[in-house]
Amino acid sequence: MSALRLRNRWGLLATLTLTVGASSTAPVAAQEEAEQRTAELIGQVVSASTGLPIEGARVLFMGSGGGGITDAEGNFRIPNAPAGKDSIEVRFLGYEPSYQVLELEPDVTTRVTLMLSRTVVRIADLTVEVRQTRRARNLSGFVERMDRGFGTFYTPREIRNRNPRLPSDLLRGEPNVSVGRIEYGRAEVFLGDGGRLGCPPALYLDGMYQPGLQFDDLPREDLGAVEVYKRDVETPMEFMRTGSTCGAIVVWTPGGPGFLDWAGELPEPFE
């Protein structure tokens, strides 16, 4: 075979290889470009009962993890949200979490109005609940529960000494406590032991159950005193929910009824 014919054959083979390679990568590149396209989501979070704007509500994309926080007028803006279908979650202290599915068009601004409803705590026996709340609100059981030896307790002095930036920072490094990465101003807290570490605890605020809220949904300033029960077997009856086996975090706020009188009467080293 002549050298000229050999060069022609190699040239044809190289051309075919480049053509096939370009055609096979073109759909992949187009798909990646489509997947990376973004959209803008703007809107307002309001109270379902009053229609008034809610400041400080968290708006989070469940799939991508992006999100934002509402301003004083309840408005938010998420400029680089992934285009396509995703679920969003809206949270604010004292309100039931809200969920909504949105489909954002690429390079298009979508405007929404999101509503939150006040948390309603249903009780089966009013008499029992009132008795429990009265005892809880004056904090008479804090030292008593601490003396039993079950749970982990943080007194006002200990909280001041630790000076946590977020509520979850108070629990970092504690045995049988898992604190996740901080994302959008909060970290998830899980309690348990052994293979069960990963259980989301119930949250109580001044003795009242707060459904749908996490520890880091509370402002740092709300940490007056804290009780942590990592397992259901050590959780006091007043802080147990029907069907819950994940323990509880109980927070007493400095602005709660009777807190200042209670804290002032604590003996060393509990103050």
N, C-alpha and C positions, 0 to 999 in steps of 0.2 A: 504494500500500500504506500502510495506516495506521501511525502511529508505534507503536501498541500491538502490532500483529501483528509489526512489525519487531523490537521488543524481545523478544517471545516467541521468535522464531526464533533470535536471537543467544543468548538464554539457554539454549535447547535445545542449540545447537552447543557452547557452553562446557561444558555438563554432559557431553556425549558425549566431548569432548576430555579432560576430567579423568578420566573413567571408563576410557578406553582407556589413558591414561598410567599410571594406577595399576595396571591389570591387567598392563601390559607390564613394569613395574619390580618387581612383586611377586616373580616367579620369580628375578630377578637378585639381589634382596636376600636371598631365602631361600637361594640358592646360596652367596652370599658368607658368610652366617651359618654355613652348614654347613661351608664351607671353613675358617673361622676357629676352629672348635671344637677344643679341645685335650684331651689325656689326660695321665695321669701314668704314668711308667715307673720302677719301682724294682727292684733286684735285687742280685746278688752275682757277682763274677768270681772264679773259683777255678782252681787248677791241675788239668788233666785227669789227671795222673799221681798226685798226692798228695791232691787234694781240699782243699788249704789255700787260704785267701783270698789274693788278690794285691792289694797296696796300690799305688796310683799308676797303675793301668791306665786307658786312655782309652776311653770308650764314646761313639761318634759316630754320629749319623744321617746316612746317605749322601745322602738326598734334601734334607732341610731344613737340615742343617748343625749342628743343636743337639747337645748332648752333656753329658758330665760325667766326673769322675775319681773312682776308688774311694778309700775311706778305709782306715784301718788294718785294718779287718775285711773289706775287699774289697767293701764295700757302696757303692752309688751311688743317686742319686735325680735324675730329670729331671722336674720338675713340670709344665712347659708344652710337652710334646711335641705336634706336630700329630697329630690323629686321622687314622686311615686306615692304609694299608699303606706300609711303608718298610723299607729294609735298614739294619742297624746293623753297625758295624765296631768290633772290640775289639783294642787294641794294647798291648803292653808289651815292654820291652827283653828280649831273650833268648827270646821266645816267638813262634810263628807267628801272624800276624794271623788273627782269627776273624770270620766273617760270618754273619749270621742275618737272615731276613726275619720281621718282626712286623707284625701288624695290630692297632692300638690302637683300642678303642672310645671314642667321645667321652665325656668326663666320668667315665671309669672308670680305676681304678688297676690296672695290669698288673704282675705280679711275675715275674721270670725269673732263672734261674741260667745264667751264661755261662762256658764253659770255654776255657782256653788251653793249647796243647801246646807243649812246649819245642822250640826250633829245632834241627833236625837238619841238619848240613852233610855232604852225601855227596861223597866224593872218589873219583875214578876210579883214582888211583895213589897208594897210601899213602906210598911212598918219596918221591915228588916233593913231596907235601903236607907231610911232616915236615921235609924239607930247607928248603922255603920258610918254614914257620912258625918254625923255629929262627932263620933269618936275620932274619925280620921282628920276632920278639919281642925281639931284642937291639938293634934299631934301627940296625944297622951300615950299612944302605943309605940312611939318610935324607940325610946330607950328600952321599953319592955321587950319589944321584938328583938332588939340588938342583944339583950342579955340572954335570950334563948340560944344564941349561937348559930342560928340559921340565917343565911343571906350575907350580903356585903353592904356596909353602911358608910355613907359619906356625910360627916357632920359639916356644919357651916365653916368651921375652921379648916378642915381638911380640903374642902372645895376651894377656899381662898388660897391655901398653900399650893395646891396643884395648879390653880389658875388656868383651867382648860380654855383653849380658844373656841372649841366646839364642845357640846355636851359629850359626844362620843370620845373625845380625848381623855375624859375622866376615867374611862374604862380600858384604855389601851394598856396592854401588858398584864391585865388581870387573868388569872387561870380560868379556863372554860369560857372565855369571852373572845369572840372574833369581831374585829372592827375592820371594815373594808376600806378601800381607797376613798379619798374625798373627791366627789364629783358634784359639781354645781352646788358647792357650799354645804354638802352633807355627806356622811358616811353611814352605811348600814351596819347595824349591830345585831349579832346573833349570839345566843346563849346555848348552853348544853354541856354535855360531857361525852368524851369518847366519840363514837360514830354519830352521835346526835347533835354535835356542835354544828349549828346552822339553823337553829330554831328561832324564829322572830318572836321576841317577847311582847306581851301586852304592856301598854303604857298607861300609867295613872298620873293624873295631875291634881294635886290637892285632894287626893282620895277618890277622884272621879275617873272612870274609865274613858279613854280617848280612842275610839275606834278609827283605824285608818292612819293614825299618826305614828311617826318614828321619833326616836330620841332626838335626832338632830333637827327635827322640825321645830323644836323649842328654841327660843333665844337663850344665849348663854346666861343672861341676867335672871332667868327663871330658876336657876339652880340654887335653891336655898339649902336643901338637904335631900339626899337621894338614898333609896333602898333598892338593892338589886337581888333578885331571887332567880338563880340560874336554872333551877329544875322545879318541876311541878310539885315534887315531894316536900320541898322546903318552903313553898309559897304559902303564906297565911291565907286562911279562908276568905278574908275580906278582899283579897287581891287575886282571886281565882275566877276565871270565866268558864262557863259551861263548855266542855269539849276542848279547852286549852291545855296543852301539856308543855308549853314553852317558857314557863316562868314569867316574871314581870319586872318592870322598872317603875319605881314609884318616886315621883318628884314632888317635893314641897317647895312652893314658891315663896320668896320673901314678902310678897304682897298678899299672900293668902291669909285667911282669918286666923288670928292668934299666933302667927309665926313669930313676930318680934317678942311677944311675952314669953313664948316657949323657949326661943333661942337664948333670951336673957337669963333664964332660970337654969340652963344646962350647967352642970358642974364640969370642972376640968376633967379630962381634956376634950370635952365634947362641944364646947362653945364654938 
